[in-house]
Amino acid sequence: MSDTVPNALVVEDDLEIRACLRHALLGDGWQVAEAETLEGALASAGRQPLDLIVLDLGLPESDCVAFITHIRQQSEVPIVVMAARVDGAKKMHALAAGANDYLSKLFGIGERFDAILCRFRPGAARQHGECHE
């Protein structure tokens, strides 16, 4: 990376997860581009030099391994893949295709925050339902 602000591309179809990743990266001083699909990711990747790609391996109806292979033919940009469920074969295929690292997605973040809200403000309405005692 150069002395300029680093650029990341987050490829994730889930809006909440994408927002969480964007927030974390922005907080660490990154510029963040986002895409919901591999087609959108390819378009974004062509618009600016990237310092990092964060890629959801579980994109519906997408061949993420082919995407990684395509990117590797053009660039050595680090690629971090993520998935909700550990699928050893899919993870190994992604790494073999050129991904640099793998992370498990954190789910239930909103529900954990809701539980804390309920614990400290009993009876508070939650976005995902009511507090249970």
trRosetta pair geometry for C-beta under 8 A, 3 or more apart (Angstrom, degrees):
i j d omega theta_ij theta_ji phi_ij phi_ji
1 6 4.9 -31 -141 -93 135 113
1 51 4.9 42 -101 -136 104 134
5 29 6.4 -134 -137 161 90 84
5 30 6.9 136 172 -142 90 28
5 31 5.2 87 126 -24 119 102
6 29 7.4 73 32 112 91 88
6 30 5.2 -47 82 -119 91 81
6 31 7.1 -168 94 25 40 78
6 51 3.9 -76 -162 52 100 160
6 52 6.8 48 156 1 121 104
7 30 7.1 125 -117 -171 16 87
7 31 4.9 -28 -105 71 68 104
7 32 7.8 164 -158 -84 56 25
7 33 6.8 21 -175 -4 100 104
7 48 5.7 -127 -167 125 168 124
7 49 6.6 125 43 93 137 61
7 50 5.2 -105 101 -122 105 50
7 51 5.3 124 52 9 61 91
7 52 7.6 -177 99 34 48 72
8 25 5.1 -103 46 -156 151 150
8 30 4.8 15 -1 173 115 141
8 31 7.2 166 23 81 69 50
8 32 5.2 -19 69 -109 97 71
8 33 7.2 -171 93 30 48 69
8 50 7.0 78 -122 -159 23 94
8 51 6.5 -56 -70 67 61 85
8 52 4.3 -19 -113 73 87 104
8 53 7.4 164 -163 -88 66 27
8 54 6.5 23 178 -6 114 103
9 32 7.8 144 -97 -161 25 58
9 33 4.9 -22 -108 72 74 101
9 34 7.5 165 -160 -89 58 23
9 35 6.6 10 -178 4 101 109
9 41 6.3 110 156 -145 130 84
9 44 5.3 142 -129 118 125 130
9 45 6.2 -39 -49 -77 171 77
9 50 5.3 -40 -10 -124 110 138
9 52 7.3 -174 28 97 63 57
9 53 4.9 -14 65 -114 102 74
9 54 7.2 -173 91 28 52 66
10 18 5.7 138 126 -142 129 80
10 21 4.8 144 -129 110 144 135
10 22 6.2 -112 16 -67 156 76
10 25 7.3 -151 -52 -4 122 150
10 32 6.1 8 -5 -167 112 107
10 33 7.4 176 23 86 69 48
10 34 5.1 -19 66 -111 96 74
10 35 7.4 172 88 29 51 64
10 54 4.8 -10 -115 64 68 110
11 34 7.9 158 -84 -162 35 51
11 35 4.9 -14 -111 71 76 101
11 36 7.8 155 -159 -109 60 4
11 37 7.8 -64 -159 90 97 12
11 38 6.9 52 -166 -93 138 52
11 40 7.6 158 -125 84 90 95
11 41 4.3 6 -100 -88 127 132
11 53 6.7 11 -3 -175 112 95
11 54 6.8 -180 26 89 68 56
11 55 4.7 5 59 -116 118 66
11 56 6.1 -133 107 17 74 81
11 59 7.2 -40 146 -64 100 137
12 17 5.3 -124 171 99 142 108
12 18 4.3 -179 80 -77 119 89
12 21 6.6 129 -3 18 154 146
12 34 7.5 -57 42 -154 87 95
12 36 7.2 -46 88 -118 40 49
12 54 7.3 -14 -40 112 109 99
12 56 4.5 108 -110 -31 67 127
12 59 7.9 -138 -127 -81 30 95
12 82 7.8 -4 -95 63 110 127
13 18 7.9 -165 65 -43 7 122
13 36 5.0 74 -115 -167 62 80
13 37 7.2 57 -89 -70 98 57
13 56 6.5 -117 8 70 78 155
13 59 5.6 128 -24 -125 119 77
13 60 6.7 -14 -5 10 174 91
14 17 4.1 53 89 19 115 111
14 18 6.3 170 86 -15 57 87
14 56 7.5 141 13 -104 94 159
15 18 5.7 -59 -145 39 28 113
15 19 6.2 29 157 -21 65 107
16 19 5.7 -53 -147 35 30 111
16 20 6.4 32 153 -20 63 105
16 110 7.0 -46 -168 -40 147 129
17 20 5.6 -52 -149 35 34 113
17 21 6.4 32 153 -16 66 105
17 56 7.6 88 109 -86 143 129
17 105 6.5 -21 -133 -151 137 124
18 21 5.8 -56 -148 39 30 109
18 22 6.2 34 152 -22 65 107
18 34 5.6 79 -174 -146 124 129
18 36 7.7 -51 -66 -91 156 72
19 22 5.5 -51 -144 36 31 114
19 23 6.2 34 156 -21 64 105
20 23 5.8 -53 -148 34 28 112
20 24 6.5 26 154 -17 63 106
20 109 6.9 98 -105 54 149 166
21 24 5.8 -55 -148 37 31 110
21 25 6.2 25 157 -13 66 109
21 32 7.8 156 121 -146 84 142
21 54 6.0 -163 -168 101 143 156
22 25 6.0 -62 -147 41 27 106
22 26 6.0 25 158 -18 66 111
22 32 4.8 159 -134 120 79 161
22 34 6.5 -31 -78 -69 121 124
23 26 5.9 -55 -140 39 25 109
23 27 6.2 29 157 -22 61 110
24 27 5.8 -59 -151 35 26 114
24 28 6.7 12 155 -8 62 109
25 28 5.9 -66 -151 43 33 103
25 30 4.0 -55 170 56 94 133
25 32 4.9 112 93 -76 134 122
26 29 7.8 84 -177 -44 31 10
26 30 6.3 -89 -80 63 33 76
26 32 5.9 -74 -59 -4 85 125
30 51 7.8 -140 -133 66 105 123
30 52 7.5 -52 -134 41 142 127
33 44 4.7 160 142 -165 137 129
33 47 7.7 157 -121 66 161 123
33 48 7.1 157 -36 44 146 127
33 50 7.9 -90 35 -101 123 106
34 44 7.8 -168 68 -94 19 161
35 38 7.7 93 133 -99 132 13
35 40 3.5 171 -151 111 105 106
35 41 4.1 -174 79 -67 157 64
35 43 7.5 148 -108 52 131 91
35 44 5.2 -133 -52 -2 122 137
36 40 5.8 54 42 32 63 154
37 40 4.6 99 56 9 80 101
37 41 6.9 -136 100 -7 45 87
37 59 6.9 126 -129 -169 48 134
37 62 7.0 -174 -156 -86 71 132
38 41 5.2 -51 -146 35 37 117
38 42 6.4 41 154 -22 67 99
38 59 6.5 141 -38 107 92 162
38 62 5.0 147 -19 -149 123 123
38 63 7.6 -21 -36 55 171 57
38 64 7.1 -155 -84 -96 125 58
38 67 4.8 -118 -142 -89 124 135
39 42 5.9 -51 -152 32 31 110
39 43 6.7 30 150 -16 62 105
40 43 5.6 -54 -150 36 35 112
40 44 6.3 33 153 -17 68 106
41 44 5.7 -55 -146 39 32 109
41 45 6.1 34 155 -23 66 107
41 53 7.5 75 -166 -149 119 120
41 55 7.5 53 -133 -109 159 97
41 67 6.9 37 87 -160 139 134
42 45 5.7 -52 -142 35 29 113
42 46 6.6 27 157 -18 61 108
42 67 7.6 -122 -62 -137 97 96
42 70 7.5 -25 -105 119 113 143
43 46 6.0 -63 -156 35 28 110
43 47 6.9 30 150 -28 63 107
44 47 5.8 -58 -154 25 36 114
44 48 7.6 -35 174 32 66 91
45 50 6.1 -49 -130 -18 74 137
45 53 7.3 0 -95 -91 114 127
45 71 6.8 -100 -155 -112 161 103
45 75 7.8 -143 -177 13 117 151
50 53 6.0 44 148 -57 148 84
50 75 7.4 65 54 160 100 160
50 77 4.8 35 91 -136 101 151
51 77 6.8 -163 -149 -142 10 96
51 78 7.4 4 157 32 53 99
52 77 6.8 -168 -86 175 17 97
52 78 5.3 -21 -113 74 71 100
52 79 7.9 151 -165 -91 55 31
52 80 6.9 1 -170 4 102 105
53 71 6.9 -66 7 -151 164 164
53 77 5.8 78 -12 123 101 121
53 78 7.2 -175 29 97 69 52
53 79 4.6 -15 69 -112 106 76
53 80 7.2 177 90 28 55 63
54 80 5.1 -16 -112 69 69 101
54 82 6.7 19 179 -10 90 118
55 64 6.0 139 155 -154 125 118
55 67 7.1 173 -145 103 145 133
55 68 7.3 -164 65 -74 170 95
55 79 6.0 0 3 -170 124 100
55 80 7.1 161 23 82 74 47
55 81 5.0 -34 76 -107 96 68
55 82 7.0 167 84 20 43 75
55 99 7.4 -115 50 -112 127 118
56 59 5.3 113 93 -51 102 82
56 64 7.7 -130 95 -96 48 142
56 81 7.7 112 -126 -160 7 67
56 82 5.6 -39 -105 71 54 93
56 83 7.2 113 -165 -90 61 53
56 105 7.8 30 -123 -68 92 131
57 64 5.1 -138 -131 55 58 166
57 81 5.0 57 -54 179 105 113
57 82 6.6 -163 1 78 87 36
57 83 4.2 -39 53 -71 117 106
57 87 7.5 -151 121 47 137 117
57 90 5.7 120 167 147 135 122
57 91 7.3 -54 -87 -84 173 59
57 94 6.0 -75 -105 -63 122 150
58 83 5.3 116 -33 -134 102 82
58 84 5.9 -14 -15 10 159 97
58 85 7.8 92 -79 29 135 83
59 62 3.8 -5 99 34 113 143
59 64 6.2 129 29 -64 109 107
62 67 7.2 4 168 -28 107 131
63 66 3.9 32 119 17 118 117
63 67 6.6 155 99 -18 66 84
64 67 5.2 -50 -150 35 40 118
64 68 6.4 43 152 -21 69 100
64 81 7.0 107 154 -129 139 122
64 94 6.4 -11 115 -102 112 110
65 68 5.7 -48 -149 34 34 112
65 69 6.4 36 151 -19 64 105
65 90 7.9 -130 -51 -156 113 69
65 93 4.9 -43 -99 140 139 110
65 94 5.8 -116 -93 -87 80 58
65 97 4.8 171 -160 -43 79 157
66 69 5.5 -52 -147 37 33 115
66 70 6.3 38 152 -22 65 105
67 70 5.7 -54 -150 34 30 113
67 71 6.5 28 154 -17 65 105
68 71 5.8 -55 -148 37 31 109
68 72 6.2 32 153 -21 65 108
68 79 5.9 158 -126 124 97 168
68 81 7.6 -34 -78 -67 134 123
68 94 6.0 131 -25 -151 162 70
68 97 4.2 94 96 116 124 123
68 98 5.2 173 159 59 103 95
68 99 5.5 -56 -134 -52 144 84
69 72 5.7 -56 -147 36 29 113
69 73 6.8 36 153 -27 62 101
69 97 4.9 -80 -61 -164 81 109
69 98 6.7 137 -92 11 43 122
70 73 5.9 -52 -157 24 31 113
70 74 7.2 4 154 1 61 109
71 74 6.2 -79 -161 48 35 98
71 75 5.7 -52 175 52 76 101
71 77 6.7 -76 170 51 118 107
71 79 6.6 112 94 -67 149 137
71 98 7.3 -165 80 96 93 136
72 75 7.2 -92 -113 64 22 55
72 76 7.6 51 -137 -97 63 47
72 97 6.8 -166 -7 155 144 72
72 98 3.8 -143 -80 -81 141 178
78 100 4.6 -51 -151 20 81 156
78 101 7.5 14 -178 9 106 102
79 98 6.7 63 35 116 133 83
79 99 4.6 -94 99 -125 108 65
79 100 5.6 133 53 7 58 88
79 101 8.0 179 97 34 49 65
80 99 7.1 101 -118 -172 17 99
80 100 6.4 -50 -74 67 60 92
80 101 4.7 -17 -117 70 84 98
80 102 7.3 176 -165 -84 67 20
80 103 6.1 26 169 -3 111 110
81 91 7.2 174 95 -129 130 66
81 94 4.7 -9 -17 158 170 152
81 95 7.8 -118 27 -59 131 67
81 99 4.6 -22 -16 -147 114 153
81 101 7.5 -178 27 91 66 48
81 102 5.3 -20 69 -110 90 72
81 103 7.5 175 90 28 42 68
82 102 7.4 148 -89 -164 38 57
82 103 4.8 -25 -101 74 89 90
82 104 7.1 112 -153 -146 78 8
82 105 5.1 91 166 -63 113 86
83 86 7.0 130 89 -93 116 32
83 87 6.3 -80 141 19 162 96
83 90 6.9 96 -74 101 162 129
83 91 7.0 -113 17 -75 137 93
83 102 7.7 -19 13 -165 96 101
83 104 6.9 -44 70 -123 63 55
83 105 6.5 -114 111 -8 18 103
84 104 7.6 68 -146 -168 19 74
84 105 4.7 -40 -91 49 58 128
84 107 6.2 44 -141 -43 103 129
86 91 6.9 -17 -160 -32 69 141
86 104 6.5 -36 -68 -100 90 113
87 90 4.0 31 103 24 119 115
87 91 6.1 155 81 -19 62 87
88 91 5.7 -60 -145 39 27 112
88 92 6.1 23 160 -17 66 109
89 92 5.8 -57 -146 38 29 109
89 93 6.3 30 155 -20 65 106
90 93 5.7 -52 -147 35 31 112
90 94 6.4 32 154 -20 64 105
91 94 5.8 -56 -151 35 29 111
91 95 6.4 24 154 -14 65 108
91 102 5.3 47 -152 -129 108 157
92 95 5.7 -55 -144 40 32 109
92 96 6.0 33 156 -19 66 109
93 96 5.7 -56 -143 40 28 111
93 97 6.2 29 155 -22 63 108
94 97 5.8 -57 -148 35 28 111
94 99 4.4 11 149 1 90 142
94 102 7.0 113 86 -90 128 109
95 98 7.9 179 -177 37 27 12
95 99 5.1 -73 -92 64 43 98
95 102 6.6 -57 -65 -41 109 117
99 102 6.8 70 127 -66 133 80
106 109 5.8 68 125 -55 109 106
108 111 4.7 -56 -160 47 72 117
108 112 5.8 79 138 -29 86 96
109 112 5.8 -55 -152 33 30 111
109 113 6.6 27 153 -15 64 105
110 113 5.7 -55 -150 38 33 109
110 114 6.2 37 151 -21 66 105
110 127 6.9 -64 176 64 122 130
110 128 6.7 115 127 -28 115 131
111 114 5.4 -50 -146 36 34 116
111 115 6.4 39 153 -23 65 102
111 128 6.3 -46 -94 48 79 159
112 115 5.6 -50 -149 32 33 113
112 116 6.6 33 152 -18 63 102
113 116 5.7 -52 -151 35 35 111
113 117 6.4 39 150 -21 66 104
114 117 5.5 -52 -149 35 33 114
114 118 6.3 32 153 -17 66 105
114 126 4.2 63 -152 -145 117 132
114 127 6.7 -116 -90 34 123 83
114 128 5.9 -76 -69 35 168 108
114 129 8.0 77 171 50 150 79
115 118 5.7 -54 -148 38 31 111
115 119 6.3 34 152 -23 64 106
116 119 5.6 -54 -147 34 32 113
116 120 6.3 6 162 2 66 110
117 120 6.5 -73 -146 49 24 92
117 121 5.7 -35 176 41 67 107
117 124 5.3 -100 148 85 101 146
117 126 6.6 142 78 -98 131 95
117 131 7.8 -124 103 -84 85 118
118 121 6.9 -74 -116 67 19 66
118 122 6.6 51 -179 -111 62 44
118 123 8.0 135 -142 10 74 21
118 124 5.9 -141 -95 50 53 97
118 126 6.6 -34 -57 -57 107 122
118 131 3.7 162 -131 -124 115 113
118 132 7.6 16 -175 34 154 50
119 122 7.6 3 -152 -71 14 72
121 124 4.1 51 108 -39 110 130
122 131 6.4 -180 -157 129 49 154
122 133 7.0 45 -153 -94 112 104
123 131 5.8 -121 -86 54 12 135
124 131 5.8 79 54 -34 61 134
125 130 6.3 -46 -125 -111 63 68
125 131 7.5 -112 -93 -12 22 90
126 129 5.6 1 72 64 111 51
126 130 6.6 166 26 -109 92 15
126 131 6.3 121 -22 -57 110 70
